[in-house]
Amino acid sequence: MLTFSAWLKTKRGEDSPLGDLASDAASDRKWPVNGTTLDEFQRRLAVSGACPEARNTLDAAWREYERSQGLSARSLRRSRREVAA
């Protein structure tokens, strides 16, 4: 399973808001490369002063990532609890 950051990296070069987000993340030295929750990525965008469109794109990207990996919010919460245990 790809991490979100690894999945996002595959979108670089796309002529779309998702491709723009991927490029911005790749050039952001403080991007949470090993992040595992949407909240971590949302916080990074907030701290960096990202526009509302970028934050909306992140939310849509996260949903697409979950679908592409066959994940649901419930399975992600469960897997995070298992890792923490």
Backbone as CSV, one residue per row, in Angstrom:
resi,resn,N_x,N_y,N_z,CA_x,CA_y,CA_z,C_x,C_y,C_z
1,MET,0.845,-1.183,0.000,0.000,0.000,0.000,0.889,1.245,0.000
2,LEU,0.562,2.167,-0.848,1.288,3.436,-0.915,0.859,4.351,0.223
3,THR,1.806,5.125,0.717,1.439,6.192,1.642,0.758,7.285,0.829
4,PHE,0.079,8.192,1.526,-0.563,9.290,0.815,0.465,10.114,0.052
5,SER,1.588,10.414,0.682,2.607,11.232,0.005,3.162,10.532,-1.226
6,ALA,3.377,9.225,-1.132,3.871,8.477,-2.296,2.821,8.462,-3.403
7,TRP,1.565,8.284,-3.028,0.479,8.307,-4.011,0.399,9.684,-4.665
8,LEU,0.488,10.733,-3.838,0.398,12.091,-4.353,1.538,12.376,-5.331
9,LYS,2.697,11.848,-5.036,3.862,12.050,-5.910,3.591,11.533,-7.322
10,THR,2.777,10.496,-7.444,2.460,9.944,-8.773,1.595,10.892,-9.594
11,LYS,1.029,11.903,-8.950,0.146,12.852,-9.635,0.884,14.080,-10.148
12,ARG,2.174,14.183,-9.824,2.953,15.320,-10.304,2.947,15.343,-11.825
13,GLY,2.876,16.523,-12.366,2.878,16.672,-13.817,1.493,16.685,-14.430
14,GLU,0.482,16.277,-13.665,-0.886,16.362,-14.179,-1.278,17.834,-14.289
15,ASP,-1.984,18.155,-15.340,-2.457,19.525,-15.538,-3.818,19.658,-14.863
16,SER,-3.778,19.745,-13.534,-5.009,19.789,-12.752,-4.673,20.344,-11.375
17,PRO,-5.694,20.695,-10.599,-5.422,21.119,-9.230,-4.682,20.042,-8.427
18,LEU,-5.001,18.779,-8.673,-4.304,17.690,-7.987,-2.821,17.669,-8.361
19,GLY,-2.532,17.857,-9.628,-1.142,17.923,-10.067,-0.418,19.104,-9.453
20,ASP,-1.111,20.237,-9.321,-0.525,21.406,-8.674,-0.221,21.117,-7.207
21,LEU,-1.163,20.473,-6.514,-0.950,20.111,-5.116,0.250,19.176,-4.991
22,ALA,0.336,18.198,-5.883,1.447,17.246,-5.850,2.783,17.960,-6.047
23,SER,2.831,18.884,-6.974,4.063,19.646,-7.212,4.421,20.514,-6.015
24,ASP,3.408,21.166,-5.449,3.650,22.002,-4.273,4.150,21.158,-3.099
25,ALA,3.551,20.000,-2.891,3.979,19.120,-1.795,5.422,18.661,-2.007
26,ALA,5.771,18.346,-3.242,7.122,17.882,-3.538,8.171,18.950,-3.260
27,SER,7.799,20.207,-3.416,8.760,21.283,-3.198,8.711,21.854,-1.777
28,ASP,7.786,21.367,-0.970,7.628,21.854,0.402,8.527,21.044,1.331
29,ARG,9.565,21.676,1.835,10.533,20.981,2.687,9.930,20.521,4.002
30,LYS,8.787,21.067,4.375,8.145,20.685,5.638,6.907,19.811,5.430
31,TRP,6.691,19.352,4.208,5.547,18.480,3.925,5.694,17.215,4.775
32,PRO,4.630,16.770,5.440,4.725,15.582,6.305,4.779,14.280,5.479
33,VAL,5.939,14.016,4.914,6.119,12.877,4.006,5.638,11.569,4.637
34,ASN,5.851,11.412,5.917,5.450,10.183,6.605,4.113,10.329,7.318
35,GLY,3.362,11.368,6.975,2.055,11.571,7.592,1.104,10.429,7.287
36,THR,0.218,10.166,8.242,-0.733,9.067,8.063,-2.187,9.497,8.213
37,THR,-2.411,10.779,8.529,-3.783,11.237,8.697,-4.027,12.488,7.856
38,LEU,-5.244,12.622,7.428,-5.627,13.816,6.673,-5.355,15.062,7.496
39,ASP,-5.585,14.992,8.790,-5.379,16.142,9.661,-3.935,16.653,9.589
40,GLU,-2.969,15.770,9.515,-1.567,16.198,9.416,-1.339,17.041,8.163
41,PHE,-1.898,16.593,7.060,-1.716,17.316,5.800,-2.514,18.619,5.794
42,GLN,-3.711,18.591,6.376,-4.510,19.815,6.475,-3.793,20.867,7.316
43,ARG,-3.185,20.430,8.419,-2.440,21.370,9.263,-1.278,21.988,8.504
44,ARG,-0.583,21.171,7.702,0.546,21.715,6.950,0.082,22.796,5.984
45,LEU,-1.036,22.539,5.297,-1.542,23.553,4.373,-1.965,24.810,5.124
46,ALA,-2.587,24.641,6.276,-3.020,25.799,7.055,-1.819,26.632,7.505
47,VAL,-0.801,25.973,8.009,0.395,26.675,8.489,1.116,27.380,7.344
48,SER,1.083,26.772,6.171,1.783,27.373,5.036,0.968,28.467,4.352
49,GLY,-0.275,28.693,4.826,-1.106,29.752,4.270,-1.735,29.413,2.932
50,ALA,-1.976,28.132,2.701,-2.572,27.699,1.436,-3.971,28.284,1.255
51,CYS,-4.320,28.522,0.012,-5.634,29.069,-0.314,-6.723,28.008,-0.088
52,PRO,-7.981,28.448,0.038,-9.079,27.498,0.239,-9.166,26.446,-0.866
53,GLU,-8.846,26.832,-2.096,-8.906,25.867,-3.202,-7.901,24.729,-2.994
54,ALA,-6.720,25.057,-2.494,-5.713,24.017,-2.234,-6.191,23.082,-1.134
55,ARG,-6.832,23.643,-0.107,-7.339,22.797,0.983,-8.469,21.904,0.484
56,ASN,-9.323,22.440,-0.395,-10.387,21.614,-0.982,-9.802,20.512,-1.856
57,THR,-8.754,20.842,-2.588,-8.097,19.849,-3.439,-7.495,18.749,-2.577
58,LEU,-6.902,19.105,-1.448,-6.354,18.098,-0.539,-7.448,17.160,-0.055
59,ASP,-8.584,17.705,0.346,-9.688,16.859,0.816,-10.136,15.891,-0.273
60,ALA,-10.270,16.382,-1.491,-10.677,15.521,-2.609,-9.588,14.491,-2.915
61,ALA,-8.335,14.909,-2.827,-7.224,13.990,-3.078,-7.210,12.876,-2.047
62,TRP,-7.471,13.208,-0.806,-7.481,12.191,0.253,-8.572,11.156,-0.025
63,ARG,-9.750,11.636,-0.427,-10.842,10.694,-0.747,-10.460,9.807,-1.926
64,GLU,-9.836,10.387,-2.946,-9.400,9.602,-4.103,-8.333,8.594,-3.689
65,TYR,-7.415,9.016,-2.834,-6.376,8.123,-2.313,-7.005,6.931,-1.594
66,GLU,-7.959,7.210,-0.714,-8.627,6.125,0.015,-9.261,5.129,-0.957
67,ARG,-9.980,5.651,-1.940,-10.625,4.764,-2.921,-9.593,3.957,-3.704
68,SER,-8.513,4.609,-4.105,-7.506,3.929,-4.928,-6.794,2.823,-4.163
69,GLN,-6.757,2.956,-2.851,-6.078,1.959,-2.023,-7.060,0.961,-1.409
70,GLY,-8.335,1.120,-1.747,-9.358,0.226,-1.204,-9.580,0.451,0.284
71,LEU,-9.411,1.685,0.711,-9.537,2.027,2.125,-10.810,2.815,2.377
72,SER,-11.270,2.724,3.587,-12.370,3.573,4.037,-11.899,4.279,5.287
73,ALA,-12.606,5.291,5.689,-12.238,6.012,6.916,-12.220,5.041,8.091
74,ARG,-13.162,4.116,8.127,-13.214,3.151,9.221,-11.974,2.259,9.223
75,SER,-11.575,1.750,8.064,-10.403,0.869,8.023,-9.137,1.632,8.362
76,LEU,-9.057,2.913,7.978,-7.884,3.714,8.322,-7.797,3.922,9.829
77,ARG,-8.927,4.207,10.469,-8.902,4.385,11.927,-8.467,3.095,12.600
78,ARG,-8.992,1.963,12.138,-8.648,0.677,12.731,-7.160,0.394,12.556
79,SER,-6.630,0.613,11.361,-5.218,0.322,11.117,-4.332,1.247,11.938
80,ARG,-4.732,2.492,12.155,-3.947,3.406,12.984,-3.943,2.945,14.436
81,ARG,-5.096,2.456,14.923,-5.146,1.941,16.295,-4.236,0.735,16.430
82,GLU,-4.222,-0.139,15.425,-3.378,-1.324,15.472,-1.905,-0.943,15.507
83,VAL,-1.535,0.078,14.747,-0.139,0.538,14.739,0.222,1.120,16.097
84,ALA,-0.706,1.852,16.709,-0.431,2.500,17.981,-0.344,1.492,19.130
85,ALA,-1.000,0.366,18.990,-1.030,-0.649,20.061,0.278,-1.371,20.217
